[in-house]
Amino acid sequence: MIMRDTSVFMPLDDFFSKIGRRRAIVLCQIPVSLAMGLITFFTFLFSPASLTNAVFLITLVLHLLILVASLACPWNRLPAAAFVVIPVADCLALAVTREVGGPVLSIVGLLIAFPVIWLAVSASKTRLALAITAPLLGTIVSPLALGSEIEQRELIRMILFPVIMGGLAITAHLVAEGVLKHRNIRDQKDRELVRLHESTKNHEQLLDAVLETVNVGVWAIDTDGGDILTNRRLRADRTMAQQMPGVNPFVVGPDQSAQAMPDHPAKLALKGDSFTNKLIRVGAGEQQQSFSVTAKPLQDKEGRQKGSVLAFTNVTDLVTALEARDKFVATVSHELRTPLTPMLGYLELLKDEPDAGYIDVIDRNAQRLLTLINDLLLVASEDLEIRRRPANLSKLLKQAARNAEPEASAKGITLNNHIPGGLQAEVDPEQFTRAITLLLSNAIKFSPNGSEVKIGLRQHNDRFTCSIQDQGIGMTEEEQEHAFTKFFRSDHAMKTAVPGAGLGLSISKAIIEAHNGQIRLKSRPGGGTTVTVSLST
């Protein structure tokens, strides 16, 4: 049993429940009984005449009865507060003993401090009142009961002694309250620490379970590239990469130099870079694996970087499927374009015949098919060839508007141009015009009949900004995230059979980025769409 569990500063009910009420009461009574035993012994040695006083003998018997009562009473079957009878009886018996003993036994009065403290350390205010009242009653009642004459000097003792005992009771009670309050606070903090420990342990177990379940390699590193945390998937990928030629992206070491792998994801992350879905390849040949890597920096409370967290997703199957699709599109496009080219040449020779109107229809549809095939070829091509030369951007935009005019007129859409003249930049005229034409075509397709499409161009310092704004159906946030994805078609486009293969925005983006430019899209459902293209001079 630890010390604080048997402290007298505990609430007595709790104290009794720990060691049993009988034992607790006897332990509290023993100091008084032992002291009275010693006093009796020394009285017998040094003042045997006092033992001939019948009243003194009665008080000794009274003290003995109090001890017997503390030992014999069935305290467990009595109310919890019944024990107060013992310390109150001690106060009265000691007061009588002191009065009977006279100056020889005046020290007996000090023993009243024991029952006073016994009562005062309880949490009960009633017991504190008894601790103050019992010495007062004993001091006043004992001389009256014994018929002693009260001299004037005795009044000082009769007044000061209860006051001193009362002060002792109050002090003991306040100290006990403070200790109890401190103990309760400490216990509450201990319980909170236990709760937090359990909560942290549960969260740690949950995190471990999640990390070991997901099929994504998770790697947390410190500022030196050392491992903080890895999961099963990451360790398996690291082992696999060690068996392949080339740099291991799952290890940071002296041999993993930036020259060996300039886009080493961990090296970039340790520089503070944050990136999403960065594609890396491990190994070569048929065993080559592709990973999509996402990295976020770890920071302390002052905002200083203390590491980074990287997530590796094996996208080999997806990349393989995309490459297979691109190869398929390229193959089919070449096969389709081969017969179309001579067909268009013969159609040029037949335009002078009487049935030229029919031939025009054939020509128009063949041109449309050729455009689609060229788009498919461009999408399948890994490298977009850009031939830059000085060009008049204003004229190129106006040419793109003229290219889109027939499609706009068919829907009664007005193309409103805000294009200042004479703005020059180095671009590929054909490809740039194609990109703007595709953006205009896309705006017209998704705009209602009779609406307006605005085309703007402005220059700020060494950058040009071209904007195309429509009054169409707009796009949701999710649709905007996939707007530049190859072959992406929104639900609305599918339901309303809007023509197109979902290539216009992706081709425009490829052309603009090949010019080291940027293309941005801003839209909201029912509020139209604005596409902004920015280029440097």
C-alpha positions as CSV (number, residue, x, y, z in Angstrom):
1,M,0.0,0.0,0.0
2,I,1.6,3.3,-1.1
3,M,1.9,6.2,1.3
4,R,-0.6,8.6,-0.3
5,D,-3.3,5.9,-0.2
6,T,-3.1,5.9,3.7
7,S,-2.7,9.6,4.1
8,V,-4.8,11.2,6.9
9,F,-5.4,14.0,4.4
10,M,-7.7,11.7,2.4
11,P,-11.4,12.0,3.0
12,L,-12.1,9.7,6.0
13,D,-14.7,7.7,4.1
14,D,-12.1,6.9,1.4
15,F,-9.5,6.3,4.1
16,F,-11.8,3.8,6.0
17,S,-12.6,2.0,2.8
18,K,-8.9,1.4,2.2
19,I,-7.8,-0.1,5.5
20,G,-11.2,-0.7,7.2
21,R,-13.0,1.7,9.6
22,R,-12.1,-0.2,12.8
23,R,-8.4,-0.2,12.0
24,A,-8.5,3.5,11.0
25,I,-10.3,4.5,14.2
26,V,-7.9,2.5,16.3
27,L,-4.9,4.0,14.6
28,C,-6.2,7.5,15.2
29,Q,-6.9,6.7,18.8
30,I,-3.6,5.0,19.7
31,P,-1.6,8.3,20.0
32,V,-4.0,9.6,22.7
33,S,-4.2,6.2,24.5
34,L,-0.4,5.7,24.4
35,A,0.2,9.2,25.8
36,M,-2.3,8.6,28.6
37,G,-0.5,5.3,29.4
38,L,2.8,7.1,29.6
39,I,1.3,9.8,31.8
40,T,-0.2,7.2,34.1
41,F,3.2,5.5,34.3
42,F,5.1,8.6,35.1
43,T,2.4,9.8,37.6
44,F,2.9,6.5,39.4
45,L,6.6,7.0,39.5
46,F,6.8,10.7,40.5
47,S,3.4,11.6,41.9
48,P,1.8,8.4,43.4
49,A,-0.5,10.6,45.6
50,S,-2.4,11.6,42.5
51,L,-3.5,8.0,42.0
52,T,-5.4,8.1,45.2
53,N,-7.7,10.7,43.7
54,A,-10.9,8.9,42.9
55,V,-11.9,11.4,40.1
56,F,-8.5,11.0,38.5
57,L,-8.9,7.2,38.5
58,I,-12.3,7.6,36.9
59,T,-10.8,9.7,34.1
60,L,-8.2,7.0,33.5
61,V,-11.0,4.4,33.3
62,L,-12.8,6.7,30.9
63,H,-9.8,6.8,28.6
64,L,-9.6,3.0,28.8
65,L,-13.3,2.7,27.9
66,I,-12.8,5.0,24.9
67,L,-10.0,2.8,23.7
68,V,-12.1,-0.3,24.2
69,A,-15.0,1.3,22.3
70,S,-12.7,2.1,19.4
71,L,-11.7,-1.6,19.3
72,A,-15.0,-3.2,20.0
73,C,-17.7,-1.2,18.2
74,P,-19.0,-2.6,14.9
75,W,-18.0,0.5,13.0
76,N,-18.7,-1.2,9.6
77,R,-22.4,-1.5,10.5
78,L,-22.7,2.1,11.8
79,P,-23.0,5.3,9.8
80,A,-19.7,6.6,8.4
81,A,-19.8,9.7,10.7
82,A,-20.3,7.6,13.9
83,F,-16.6,7.7,14.5
84,V,-16.7,11.3,15.7
85,V,-17.9,10.1,19.0
86,I,-14.4,8.9,19.8
87,P,-12.5,12.2,19.2
88,V,-15.2,14.2,20.9
89,A,-15.1,11.9,23.9
90,D,-11.3,12.3,23.9
91,C,-11.5,16.1,24.0
92,L,-13.9,16.0,27.0
93,A,-12.0,13.2,28.9
94,L,-8.7,15.0,28.4
95,A,-10.1,18.3,29.6
96,V,-11.4,16.6,32.7
97,T,-8.1,14.8,33.3
98,R,-6.2,18.1,32.9
99,E,-8.6,19.8,35.4
100,V,-8.2,16.9,37.9
101,G,-4.5,16.7,37.6
102,G,-3.9,20.3,38.3
103,P,-0.5,21.9,37.5
104,V,1.2,18.5,37.6
105,L,-0.8,17.3,34.6
106,S,-1.3,20.6,32.8
107,I,0.5,19.0,29.8
108,V,-2.4,16.7,29.3
109,G,-4.2,19.7,27.7
110,L,-1.8,19.5,24.8
111,L,-3.1,16.0,23.9
112,I,-6.4,17.6,22.9
113,A,-4.6,18.6,19.7
114,F,-4.8,14.9,18.6
115,P,-8.6,14.5,18.5
116,V,-8.9,18.1,17.2
117,I,-6.7,17.4,14.2
118,W,-8.5,14.0,13.7
119,L,-11.8,15.9,13.3
120,A,-10.4,18.9,11.5
121,V,-8.7,17.1,8.6
122,S,-12.0,15.7,7.5
123,A,-13.7,17.3,4.5
124,S,-16.8,17.9,6.5
125,K,-17.5,21.4,7.8
126,T,-19.7,19.8,10.6
127,R,-16.7,17.9,11.9
128,L,-14.6,21.1,11.8
129,A,-17.3,22.7,13.9
130,L,-17.0,19.8,16.4
131,A,-13.2,20.2,16.4
132,I,-13.6,23.8,17.5
133,T,-16.5,23.2,19.9
134,A,-15.3,20.1,21.7
135,P,-12.2,21.8,23.3
136,L,-14.3,24.8,24.2
137,L,-16.9,22.7,26.0
138,G,-14.3,20.6,27.7
139,T,-12.5,23.6,29.0
140,I,-15.7,25.3,30.3
141,V,-17.7,22.3,31.5
142,S,-14.9,20.3,33.3
143,P,-14.3,22.9,36.1
144,L,-18.0,23.5,36.5
145,A,-18.7,19.7,36.7
146,L,-16.0,19.2,39.2
147,G,-17.0,22.2,41.3
148,S,-13.6,23.8,41.0
149,E,-13.2,27.4,41.9
150,I,-12.4,29.5,38.9
151,E,-9.9,32.1,39.7
152,Q,-9.3,35.2,37.5
153,R,-6.0,33.9,36.1
154,E,-7.7,30.7,35.2
155,L,-10.1,32.7,32.9
156,I,-7.1,33.5,30.7
157,R,-6.4,29.8,30.2
158,M,-10.1,29.0,29.7
159,I,-10.4,31.6,27.0
160,L,-7.0,31.2,25.2
161,F,-6.8,27.4,25.2
162,P,-10.1,26.9,23.1
163,V,-9.0,29.8,20.8
164,I,-5.6,28.1,20.2
165,M,-7.3,24.7,19.6
166,G,-9.8,26.4,17.3
167,G,-7.0,28.0,15.4
168,L,-5.2,24.6,15.2
169,A,-8.4,23.0,13.9
170,I,-9.0,25.7,11.2
171,T,-5.3,25.5,10.1
172,A,-5.4,21.7,9.9
173,H,-8.6,21.8,8.0
174,L,-7.3,24.4,5.5
175,V,-4.1,22.4,5.0
176,A,-6.1,19.2,4.5
177,E,-8.3,20.9,2.0
178,G,-5.3,22.3,0.1
179,V,-3.6,18.9,0.1
180,L,-6.9,17.2,-0.9
181,K,-7.5,19.7,-3.7
182,H,-3.9,19.3,-4.9
183,R,-4.4,15.5,-4.8
184,N,-7.6,15.8,-6.8
185,I,-6.0,18.0,-9.4
186,R,-3.1,15.6,-9.6
187,D,-5.4,12.6,-9.9
188,Q,-7.4,14.4,-12.6
189,K,-4.2,15.1,-14.5
190,D,-3.2,11.5,-14.1
191,R,-6.5,10.4,-15.5
192,E,-6.2,12.8,-18.4
193,L,-2.7,11.6,-19.1
194,V,-3.9,8.0,-19.1
195,R,-6.8,9.0,-21.4
196,L,-4.4,10.8,-23.7
197,H,-2.0,7.9,-23.6
198,E,-4.8,5.5,-24.6
199,S,-6.1,7.8,-27.2
200,T,-2.6,8.3,-28.7
201,K,-2.0,4.5,-28.6
202,N,-5.3,3.9,-30.4
203,H,-4.5,6.5,-33.0
204,E,-1.1,5.0,-33.5
205,Q,-2.6,1.6,-33.9
206,L,-5.2,3.0,-36.4
207,L,-2.4,4.8,-38.3
208,D,-0.3,1.6,-38.4
209,A,-3.3,-0.4,-39.6
210,V,-4.1,2.2,-42.4
211,L,-0.5,2.5,-43.5
212,E,-0.1,-1.3,-43.7
213,T,-3.4,-1.7,-45.5
214,V,-3.3,0.9,-48.3
215,N,-1.5,-0.1,-51.5
216,V,0.5,3.2,-51.5
217,G,4.1,3.4,-50.4
218,V,4.4,6.0,-47.6
219,W,7.8,7.4,-46.8
220,A,8.5,10.1,-44.1
221,I,12.1,11.4,-44.0
222,D,14.0,13.9,-41.9
223,T,16.1,16.8,-43.3
224,D,19.1,14.4,-43.8
225,G,17.0,11.9,-45.8
226,G,16.8,9.4,-43.0
227,D,13.7,7.3,-42.5
228,I,11.2,8.5,-40.0
229,L,8.4,6.2,-41.1
230,T,7.8,3.6,-43.9
231,N,5.1,1.2,-44.5
232,R,5.0,-2.4,-46.0
233,R,4.3,-1.2,-49.5
234,L,7.2,1.3,-49.5
235,R,9.7,-1.3,-48.2
236,A,8.6,-3.8,-50.9
237,D,9.0,-1.1,-53.6
238,R,12.5,-0.2,-52.2
239,T,13.6,-3.8,-52.3
240,M,12.3,-4.2,-55.9
241,A,14.1,-1.0,-57.0
242,Q,17.4,-2.2,-55.5
243,Q,17.3,-5.2,-57.9
244,M,16.9,-2.9,-61.0
245,P,19.4,-0.8,-62.8
246,G,19.6,2.9,-62.3
247,V,18.9,5.1,-59.4
248,N,16.7,3.9,-56.5
249,P,14.1,6.7,-55.8
250,F,13.3,5.1,-52.5
251,V,16.7,5.7,-51.0
252,V,18.6,9.0,-50.2
253,G,22.3,8.5,-50.0
254,P,25.7,9.8,-51.2
255,D,25.4,7.7,-54.4
256,Q,22.0,9.1,-55.1
257,S,23.2,12.4,-56.7
258,A,21.1,14.9,-58.5
259,Q,23.2,14.3,-61.6
260,A,22.3,10.6,-61.5
261,M,18.6,11.4,-61.2
262,P,17.8,15.2,-61.5
263,D,14.1,14.6,-60.6
264,H,14.8,12.4,-57.6
265,P,11.6,12.9,-55.6
266,A,13.2,12.8,-52.2
267,K,15.8,15.3,-53.2
268,L,13.2,17.7,-54.5
269,A,11.1,17.2,-51.3
270,L,14.1,17.9,-49.1
271,K,14.5,21.2,-50.9
272,G,11.0,22.1,-49.7
273,D,9.2,21.4,-52.9
274,S,5.6,20.3,-52.7
275,F,4.3,18.4,-55.7
276,T,1.4,16.1,-56.7
277,N,1.3,13.1,-59.2
278,K,4.9,13.5,-60.3
279,L,5.6,10.6,-62.7
280,I,8.9,8.7,-62.3
281,R,10.1,5.5,-63.8
282,V,12.2,2.8,-62.1
283,G,14.3,0.3,-64.1
284,A,14.2,-0.3,-67.8
285,G,12.8,-2.6,-70.4
286,E,9.9,-4.9,-69.8
287,Q,10.5,-4.7,-66.0
288,Q,10.2,-1.0,-65.8
289,Q,7.8,0.3,-63.2
290,S,6.0,3.7,-63.2
291,F,5.2,5.6,-60.0
292,S,3.1,8.6,-59.3
293,V,4.7,10.6,-56.4
294,T,3.2,13.2,-54.1
295,A,5.2,15.1,-51.6
296,K,4.4,17.5,-48.8
297,P,6.9,19.1,-46.4
298,L,6.9,18.5,-42.6
299,Q,7.2,21.7,-40.5
300,D,7.7,22.4,-36.8
301,K,5.6,24.9,-35.0
302,E,7.9,27.7,-36.0
303,G,7.4,26.9,-39.7
304,R,10.9,25.4,-40.2
305,Q,11.1,22.3,-42.4
306,K,11.9,19.2,-40.4
307,G,11.4,16.7,-43.2
308,S,8.9,15.6,-45.8
309,V,6.3,12.9,-46.5
310,L,6.2,11.2,-49.8
311,A,3.5,8.9,-51.2
312,F,4.4,6.5,-54.1
313,T,1.5,4.9,-56.1
314,N,2.4,2.2,-58.6
315,V,0.7,3.3,-61.8
316,T,2.5,0.9,-64.2
317,D,-0.7,-0.7,-65.4
318,L,-2.3,2.7,-66.0
319,V,0.7,4.1,-67.9
320,T,0.9,0.9,-69.9
321,A,-2.7,1.1,-70.8
322,L,-2.4,4.8,-71.8
323,E,0.7,4.1,-74.0
324,A,-1.2,1.2,-75.6
325,R,-4.2,3.5,-76.3
326,D,-1.9,6.2,-77.8
327,K,-0.2,3.6,-80.0
328,F,-3.6,2.3,-81.1
329,V,-4.9,5.8,-81.9
330,A,-1.7,6.6,-83.9
331,T,-1.9,3.3,-85.8
332,V,-5.6,3.8,-86.7
333,S,-5.1,7.4,-87.6
334,H,-2.3,6.6,-90.0
335,E,-4.4,3.9,-91.6
336,L,-7.3,6.2,-92.1
337,R,-5.3,9.2,-93.4
338,T,-3.6,7.2,-96.1
339,P,-6.7,6.8,-98.3
340,L,-8.1,10.2,-97.4
341,T,-5.2,12.2,-98.8
342,P,-5.6,11.0,-102.4
343,M,-9.3,11.1,-102.1
344,L,-9.2,14.8,-101.3
345,G,-6.9,15.4,-104.2
346,Y,-9.3,13.8,-106.7
347,L,-12.2,15.7,-105.2
348,E,-10.3,18.9,-106.1
349,L,-10.4,17.8,-109.8
350,L,-14.1,17.0,-109.7
351,K,-15.2,20.3,-108.3
352,D,-15.7,21.7,-111.9
353,E,-18.4,19.0,-112.7
354,P,-22.1,19.8,-112.5
355,D,-22.5,17.8,-109.3
356,A,-20.1,20.1,-107.5
357,G,-22.6,20.7,-104.7
358,Y,-22.5,17.1,-103.7
359,I,-18.8,17.0,-104.0
360,D,-18.6,20.0,-101.6
361,V,-20.5,18.0,-99.0
362,I,-18.1,15.2,-99.5
363,D,-15.2,17.6,-99.3
364,R,-16.5,19.2,-96.1
365,N,-17.0,15.9,-94.3
366,A,-13.7,14.6,-95.5
367,Q,-12.0,17.7,-94.2
368,R,-13.8,17.2,-90.9
369,L,-12.6,13.6,-90.7
370,L,-9.0,14.7,-91.6
371,T,-9.1,17.3,-88.8
372,L,-10.2,14.7,-86.3
373,I,-7.5,12.3,-87.4
374,N,-4.9,15.1,-87.2
375,D,-6.1,15.8,-83.7
376,L,-5.8,12.1,-82.8
377,L,-2.3,12.1,-84.2
378,L,-1.3,15.2,-82.2
379,V,-2.7,13.6,-79.0
380,A,-0.7,10.4,-79.6
381,S,2.5,12.3,-80.4
382,E,4.9,12.7,-77.5
383,D,6.7,15.7,-79.0
384,L,4.8,18.7,-80.4
385,E,6.9,20.4,-83.1
386,I,6.8,24.2,-82.6
387,R,8.4,26.5,-85.2
388,R,8.6,30.0,-83.7
389,R,8.9,33.2,-85.7
390,P,7.8,36.8,-85.3
391,A,4.1,37.0,-85.9
392,N,1.3,39.5,-85.5
393,L,-0.8,38.1,-82.6
394,S,-3.7,40.5,-83.4
395,K,-4.0,39.1,-86.9
396,L,-3.7,35.5,-85.7
397,L,-6.6,36.0,-83.3
398,K,-8.7,37.6,-85.9
399,Q,-7.9,34.7,-88.3
400,A,-9.0,32.3,-85.6
401,A,-12.2,34.2,-85.2
402,R,-12.8,34.1,-88.9
403,N,-12.2,30.3,-88.8
404,A,-14.9,30.0,-86.1
405,E,-17.4,32.3,-87.7
406,P,-19.3,29.7,-89.8
407,E,-19.8,27.6,-86.7
408,A,-20.9,30.6,-84.7
409,S,-23.3,31.9,-87.4
410,A,-25.0,28.5,-87.6
411,K,-26.1,29.0,-83.9
412,G,-26.7,32.7,-84.1
413,I,-23.8,33.4,-81.8
414,T,-22.0,36.7,-82.0
415,L,-18.2,36.8,-81.8
416,N,-17.3,40.1,-80.0
417,N,-13.7,41.0,-80.6
418,H,-11.6,43.3,-78.4
419,I,-8.3,42.8,-80.2
420,P,-6.0,45.8,-80.5
421,G,-3.8,45.8,-83.6
422,G,-0.1,45.5,-84.0
423,L,0.8,43.3,-81.1
424,Q,3.9,41.2,-82.0
425,A,5.2,37.9,-80.5
426,E,7.4,34.9,-81.4
427,V,5.0,32.0,-81.9
428,D,4.2,29.2,-84.3
429,P,1.5,31.0,-86.3
430,E,-0.2,27.8,-87.5
431,Q,-0.2,26.0,-84.2
432,F,-1.2,29.1,-82.2
433,T,-4.1,29.9,-84.5
434,R,-5.1,26.3,-84.3
435,A,-5.1,26.4,-80.4
436,I,-7.3,29.6,-80.4
437,T,-9.6,28.2,-83.0
438,L,-10.1,25.1,-80.9
439,L,-10.9,27.2,-77.8
440,L,-13.4,29.3,-79.8
441,S,-15.0,26.1,-81.2
442,N,-15.3,24.7,-77.7
443,A,-16.9,28.0,-76.4
444,I,-19.4,28.0,-79.3
445,K,-20.3,24.3,-78.9
446,F,-21.3,24.8,-75.2
447,S,-23.0,28.2,-75.7
448,P,-26.8,28.6,-76.2
449,N,-28.1,29.9,-79.5
450,G,-28.1,33.7,-79.9
451,S,-25.5,34.2,-77.1
452,E,-22.2,36.0,-77.3
453,V,-18.6,34.9,-77.2
454,K,-16.0,37.6,-76.3
455,I,-12.4,37.5,-77.5
456,G,-9.9,39.8,-75.8
457,L,-6.2,40.5,-76.1
458,R,-4.0,42.7,-74.0
459,Q,-0.3,43.3,-73.2
460,H,1.3,43.9,-69.8
461,N,5.0,44.4,-69.8
462,D,6.5,41.5,-71.7
463,R,3.4,39.2,-71.5
464,F,0.3,38.9,-73.6
465,T,-3.0,37.6,-72.3
466,C,-5.7,36.3,-74.5
467,S,-9.2,35.6,-73.0
468,I,-12.2,33.8,-74.5
469,Q,-15.4,34.2,-72.5
470,D,-18.7,32.5,-73.3
471,Q,-22.2,32.5,-71.8
472,G,-22.6,28.7,-71.9
473,I,-23.6,26.0,-69.4
474,G,-20.4,26.3,-67.4
475,M,-18.6,23.6,-65.5
476,T,-18.5,22.1,-62.0
477,E,-15.3,22.1,-60.0
478,E,-14.9,18.4,-60.6
479,E,-15.3,18.9,-64.4
480,Q,-12.8,21.7,-64.3
481,E,-10.2,19.4,-62.7
482,H,-10.5,17.0,-65.7
483,A,-11.2,19.6,-68.4
484,F,-7.7,19.4,-70.0
485,T,-7.6,15.6,-69.8
486,K,-7.5,13.8,-73.1
487,F,-10.9,12.4,-74.3
488,F,-12.7,14.0,-71.3
489,R,-16.4,14.6,-71.9
490,S,-18.7,16.1,-69.3
491,D,-22.0,14.4,-68.4
492,H,-23.9,17.3,-70.0
493,A,-22.0,16.9,-73.3
494,M,-22.7,13.2,-73.3
495,K,-26.4,13.6,-72.5
496,T,-27.0,16.4,-75.0
497,A,-24.8,14.9,-77.8
498,V,-22.6,17.9,-78.2
499,P,-20.2,17.0,-81.1
500,G,-16.5,16.5,-80.3
501,A,-14.0,13.9,-79.1
502,G,-12.9,15.6,-76.0
503,L,-9.6,16.7,-77.5
504,G,-10.0,20.5,-78.0
505,L,-8.9,21.7,-74.6
506,S,-6.1,19.1,-74.3
507,I,-4.6,20.0,-77.7
508,S,-4.8,23.7,-77.0
509,K,-3.1,23.2,-73.6
510,A,-0.3,21.2,-75.3
511,I,0.2,23.9,-77.9
512,I,0.2,26.7,-75.4
513,E,2.6,24.9,-73.0
514,A,4.9,24.1,-76.0
515,H,5.2,27.9,-76.4
516,N,6.2,28.1,-72.6
517,G,2.8,29.7,-72.0
518,Q,0.0,29.1,-69.5
519,I,-3.7,28.3,-70.0
520,R,-6.2,28.7,-67.2
521,L,-9.9,28.0,-67.0
522,K,-12.5,29.6,-64.7
523,S,-16.1,28.5,-64.7
524,R,-19.2,27.9,-62.7
525,P,-22.4,26.0,-63.5
526,G,-24.8,28.1,-65.5
527,G,-22.4,31.1,-65.4
528,G,-20.3,30.5,-68.5
529,T,-16.6,29.8,-68.9
530,T,-13.5,32.0,-69.4
531,V,-10.3,30.5,-70.8
532,T,-7.2,32.7,-70.4
533,V,-4.0,32.1,-72.3
534,S,-0.8,34.0,-71.4
535,L,2.4,34.1,-73.4
536,S,5.7,36.0,-73.1
537,T,7.0,38.1,-75.9
